[in-house]
Amino acid sequence: MSFKYLNYEVWMATGSQHLYGPAVLQQVQANSQEIAATLTVASAMPLTIVYKKTLTTEQEIFQLIQEANCADRCVGLLVWMHTFSPAKMWIKGLRILQKPLLHFHTQFNSHIPWADINMDYMNLNQSAHGGREFGFICSRMGIKRKVVVGHWKDEQVQLKIGRWCRVACAWQDSQEMKVARFGDNMREVAVTEGNKVSAQIQFGYSVNGFGMGDLVENVEAVSDTEVTDLIQVYESAYILAESLLSNGKNRGALHEAARIEIALRHFLTNRRCTAFTDTFENLHGLSQLPGLAVQRLMADGYGFGAEGDWKTAALVRTMKVMADGLPGGNSFMEDYTYHFDDQGGSVLGAHMLEICPSIAAHQPSCEIHPLGIGGKADPVRLVFTGRTGPALNASLIDLGDRFKLLLNPVDAIQPPAQMPNLPVARVMWRPRPTLEIAAEEWIKNGGAHHTCYSENLSVEMMQDFADMAGVECVVIGRKEDARY
Ligand code: MN
């Protein structure tokens, strides 16, 4: 994946008016072009900021917003009120706005030129009140938008804009996302259920089920050459367990895992699906639960949710798009087991198989072990421990009348001891502020056991995403946020 490859753009427009004469408007245009060009080449920027126009009339504003709504490559609008831009002329356009909006509250000059400042300077550098006029009309109309304040050359400001652009890309991706479900939900489980029609209306993505037999047909069609080639990839990327080596007793299972991976890739590519679910209760025709295949597809940017969890599958995909190209990873995750200690408590996160190697602290080993449930052949999987450092867990739930996004920042730690008998990928973290507070709040809020675990996305990015989607967002993590 790469945003630049996808040609995504954010369009920049500058608000002004004719009151100050053509010379000021020419200056506004030149300054705006310079800002757009500087932002585009900033290292924090994942895409091109395309300067479109200085907007001075209601009709110009309406036309640009109409164009932005219909342009697939435009993932959002960045507006700057260079000079005072009377905001009644923005109403008609804002009423039809369908793309994410960022109000960049900046000023071309960073410092006041004390000796030279006169009224011409004041008229040219009046975002301070122009931005307030625009902010008012957005609030008056209930327009969701991000407000970024600061000088355009400031790297921290550029970083904020860059992160918002990443979220806007993920939002655009969500509008086109197709989630494939192999089998339905794990029987009797509640939190992984939800209203797929509501989700499509809210988030844009569509969720559709496929019979296992369709995937099995793809498995049977995989050629031996494809399998041999993929096995070579496994051999170079992972430390293979002895029984999976070329003369090992489980080599056949590795071939089978490769066959499943190739079939899954074909299946998803042919249907333009970028996220998927499966469930161990519905694997008719597959010899083993896909483990290695799911892990490797996630590492390539696919969303995944186990046990039919399509909401988490879509969320994992969305977060992977946001994080494209950043160091660190994002993975499907489950709060698995607790370690109550005197340092605030910690959680061992894992799943039966499906943790993404993008969060691995070391080269994964490729192993085969019995699964214990599902009644299938032993599945091949990657085993590793996650990196240490700050991270966050995100969970999206369907409460019947609304969706809610829960966030909990955590600190991943080195597990205090080896776990030689644990045959799955795992990561250990301390929830903020403590396990007791975080888990209590999480449970009271109805947060799921499945999450997307992220090493490289901030709470602010996830909040921006919730704003774009128009869903409630709850952050758990600071003592002062807890209801005590
Ligand atoms: Mn699970």
Residues whose N, C-alpha, C, O or C-beta is under 5 A from the ligand:
A	BS01	MN	A306 E334
